[in-house]
Amino acid sequence: MKQAVSGAILAGGESRRFGQDKARAVLGGQELIARVLATLQKICEEVFIITNPVRRFGHLDVTVVSDLIKGAGSLGGLLTALVHARYERSFVVGCDMPLLNARLIRQMCEQPGDFDVVVPVWRGELQPLHAIYSKRCVPWIEKRLLQRDLKIVDFFPRVSILRIEEDLWKDLDPDGLSFMNINTQAELRQAQLRWDRLELERHEQAVPEVVS
């Protein structure tokens, strides 16, 4: 039987390199955070945003949660996600990844086995901000936070991991757009070019060929 999965969007970063609140930057006429939210709402039984201050996203129809530990980066956001989540497993993603692939996320959610972490591999690297985590990870995350070791993957050796290698998902997202994150204005422009290309391809596929 399919397990329910919570969806958590981490949006606590300060956007220093971007120069403004990147979560609210616009891609294809829609805020980045709204794009991520819309994708997760198709898949997850509950979705919430983790940020500070919570009023940043009062314009969105979604639960917004404050970080349990301020200044602890993405690892602190992950802890907040797992503690707050209604369900045992949570898909956790960054707010600056607007080109998510719903089919790939569903594939991850449907993987057999009772793993603590389900994480895809892209270009040989794990993608911890596009991954599913069990609440069993909480004590290991807490230990890392106490040691001020804030790199997410550093607790992975303590838990059971299912790596989703590229050959298992590449047909769903050949260019790895799911893992494109926006840290600078230049990266936003690049993402816009990708988005425009995707929209053109969708339009061409939707228009029936005229036979003379």
C-alpha positions, 0 to 999 in steps of 0.5 A, spaced: 500 500 500 502 506 498 505 510 504 503 517 505 508 522 504 509 530 507 512 535 503 517 540 506 520 546 502 526 549 505 526 557 504 530 559 510 536 562 506 538 569 506 539 569 498 546 573 499 548 571 492 542 573 489 541 580 492 534 579 493 529 574 496 530 569 491 524 565 493 519 570 490 523 571 484 519 570 478 520 564 473 515 564 467 510 569 470 510 565 477 514 565 483 519 560 484 516 558 491 509 557 488 512 553 482 515 548 487 509 548 492 504 547 486 508 541 484 508 538 491 501 539 492 500 534 486 504 528 490 504 529 497 498 529 502 500 535 506 505 540 504 508 546 508 514 551 508 519 552 513 522 559 513 523 565 517 519 570 518 513 566 517 509 572 514 514 572 508 509 567 505 502 570 507 500 570 500 500 563 499 495 558 501 499 553 505 502 552 512 508 556 514 513 553 519 518 557 523 525 553 524 526 550 530 533 552 531 535 559 527 542 559 524 543 552 522 542 552 515 539 546 511 540 541 516 536 545 521 530 546 516 530 538 515 530 537 522 524 542 523 521 538 517 521 531 520 519 534 527 513 538 524 511 533 519 504 529 520 507 522 516 513 518 517 516 520 511 517 527 508 520 529 501 524 535 502 526 540 497 529 547 496 525 553 495 529 555 489 528 548 485 523 551 480 523 545 475 521 539 479 519 533 475 513 530 479 514 523 475 521 523 478 518 525 485 513 519 485 518 514 482 522 516 489 516 515 493 514 509 490 521 505 491 520 499 495 523 498 502 523 501 508 529 506 508 531 512 512 533 516 506 531 515 499 536 520 495 537 521 487 544 521 484 546 526 479 553 527 475 555 522 481 553 527 487 547 525 492 542 530 492 540 531 499 535 537 498 531 533 493 530 527 497 525 523 502 527 522 509 524 518 515 523 521 522 528 515 524 533 520 522 531 525 527 536 523 533 542 523 528 540 530 525 540 532 532 547 529 534 550 533 528 547 540 530 550 539 537 556 538 534 555 544 529 556 539 523 551 542 518 552 538 512 546 534 511 550 528 508 554 527 514 549 523 518 548 519 512 553 513 514 548 512 520 542 511 517 540 506 511 540 509 504 537 508 498 541 511 492 537 512 486 542 512 480 541 516 474 540 510 469 533 509 474 530 516 473 534 519 467 528 517 462 524 522 466 528 528 466 534 527 461 537 534 463 537 533 470 532 540 471 529 537 477 536 539 480 537 546 477 537 551 483 537 558 483 543 562 487 544 568 482 541 572 477 545 569 472 542 562 474 535 565 474 536 567 467 539 560 465 533 557 468 528 562 464 531 560 457 530 552 459 523 554 461 522 557 455 524 551 451 520 547 455 514 551 453 515 551 446 516 543 446 510 543 450 506 547 445 509 544 439 507 537 441 500 540 443 499 542 436 496 537 431 500 536 424 496 539 418 496 534 413 495 537 406 
